Amino acid sequence: MEYQLKKHIRITVGSVFAAFGIIFFILPGSMFVLLLGLMMLSYDVPKAREWLRWCQNAMSQSARKLDAYLLKRKFKN
């Protein structure tokens, strides 16, 4: 019984964070809210694990591209 309650709370809170994360992705805000929601959902929802992995990979790739751009810009001037 207690496990089911924790699971429902985790799914509810994770869904709320994921929804706010999507809203903050469109509006100016933090992408980490979406990651927090997906992380909470990934305990119970297997599809959320795939989405979390995809988001983490996308953020890593964009950070590498930004680092390369900034490094080129630094040595250009």
Summary of the structure (lengths in Angstrom):
residues: 77
radius of gyration: 16.6
end to end distance: 63.7
largest distance: 63.7
contacts: 198
relative contact order: 0.11
helix: 86%
strand: 0%
